[in-house]
Amino acid sequence: MIDASFEGAQVLRPSGLELGAVHVAGGRLVEARQERRVILPPGSLILPGIIDIHGDGFERHLAPRRGAMRDLGAGLLATEAELAANGITTAMLAQFWSWEGGMRSPEFCRAFLASLRQFRGMGTDMRAQLRVEIGLVEQDADRLLELVRAYDISQVVLNDHLPHDALAKGRRPPRLTGQALKSGRSPEAHLALIQELAARRANWPDALAAFAQELRASGVVVGSHDDRTFDDRASARSYGAALSEFPCTAVAAEAAFSAGEPVIMGAPNVVRGGSHDGNASATQFARMGWVSALASDYHYPAPRLAALALKSELGLQKAWGLISEGPARILGLSDRGQIAPGLRADLLITDAEFRPGLTMAGGEITYAAGPIAAALLN
């Protein structure tokens, strides 16, 4: 852990961007100048560390090939290295509890959570977001609540990947064979399972309401995923999911925004200039003021790149707030998200082109490179 004053940079504070110094001691931002002074290269910027509110990019590190999951701790170490290199100081790792099998199975979920709890990394605050398939809540609610309490899970997102349209038309669902292989079932057994889950759809609302009530009583943030219609958002709200994650349409996003509910969009959507699967534009929603936070989704460089892409339209302070202050507020993390005395020393220091040169999480240096890293040695 470093105690130092970082000087000579533009600092993004709650009041805006200003030339100044940032003082770090005991893992916190402090007012007093420190004995050790780090004079940063001209053009450097000091920004709040990025808080990634939803990301599943870690999956490629845990299993770079199907079945290659011998050491989850090594995969988490690689994940942290990528997070830190992209300025992410707090990361919500989105792990499924699903009927889909493989890395989305309940069995893998338990193994992942156990490995994450045992993991000792460089300092990045890596937490689990639990993504629960709605169709499993009725039968698995008690097991899920036990898991939430055992692993101090603070965020649960509910999604529904059952192929309802195909099932209603009596058609073979897409990707059935691949999902069956991942789950260790025959295609016939896998189809029977999803048919059984879909057949119990009438029981979902009561099960979801009871489940969400228990979660909220424990202080867990509850959200829905991929809302498409006004009714989708209204339904999610009725059972207690007050956060709309990745709404697919303007109708769903506006329904959440108008009700004062946080809207999370994928940062890759902004970077790409649109959704990869034809859904709504996150850039358009951000321009309209509907977006509360941007998430890495599947690509850890995306939050920083998305904020920079929005900088000319929203201003740096508001654009960067979508990946720092906004996520902190949604998650109830009042000790981070801004640069102010008393908060955690979660910082990203970049060059004039916003390329990461140093990432600090809780006063620990998790990434350092180039001239900014060299300034530490002077």
Phi, psi and omega in degrees: 000135185255138170248118185194163170251125179260120191234159174087018183237162168280131185244130177270099179259171177304333180274352180127187182274128181211150177285131181180202182231154175238128184251133184235131176207134177059030179081006182236162170274130185232168180272331187281138175293139183264157181298318178277126181245131176247110180271112186279153179299151177304140180090357181292150175234142175247119186238155173300141176302147182282135175251111182269110189278347178196120176206137175239019177297343180295339184301324183290338176277326181285327181218079181297338172223154181304126179087351182273071184229047185286324185224094181294331179298320177296322177294322178293325177297317177294323177299313181298321179299319179290319177303310184296320180295342179252015173080012181271123182253338173228129184227126172267111182272113189277104183250130182283153162232098193216163174281355189285343174088178179061227181288357177257003185280156174303324181295316178292323179304315180297317180296319179297313181297321178295319180292320180296320179295325181278344187292134175237104185255210185275343180140346177300135179278098182256119183235163179260132163260129181265120178257111188253129173288125184305322183296345180262352186297317183304317184269337188247007187306313182297317179295322180292317179296322177298320179294316180302316181288320183294327185247015176051046180284130186253355182216129177232130177242134184255127178223162184230105179258008178296137183280070188301319183298313181296318181296319181296330181267001180072022182263160175288123182297149178295150176062020184299312184296316179298315177297319180298317179298318179297324184277350182080016179252161169285156177305324180294316180292323179293318178296319179298322180296311184290330175295319179295317179297314182295328181292341182262018184302329181295339180273350187297312186305314180294318180295319180294317181299315179295318180296311181297324179298317177297319180296312182296325178296336178267006178082015181278136174281126184244131180225167173249164185231135175062043172300137181246330186231168174302319181293325176302313182291320178297320179295314179299319179297323183295327179263006169104013177267095188269004180242129179254112184257121178057051174302139188273344184225161177295326180299314181291318180295316180294325178298319178290312182299316182295334179270005179076023182262139180299141176243122177255131176236160181279128177298325177300330177301318178291314183297319181284340186087012179163170181289145179288342182240024173084010178280188187294161182272120177292327178298315179299316180296321179296319178300326182277356178082015184275339189272128178267331182198152174248143183238154181294333184059262183244006189217106187294332174291342191298319182303312179297315182295323179293317179300320179290325178294331181268353187301318184292331181269319185262342190089150185298318184298314182288319180295315180291331178299335179290344179239011179221281183297318181300306177301322179299318181294316181297319183276356181073025180266081186285355183263011183204176177105346179221168173256103181203147180304138178098340180276166175302146177278075177251106189225151168235122177252125183238168170277186184295339178267011179066026174275129183300132175241334179204132174241133181232128179237114182059034180084355177265133177280117183256345178204138176208136182202156172067203183301328179292320176295321180296330180297333179294335185270350181279000000 
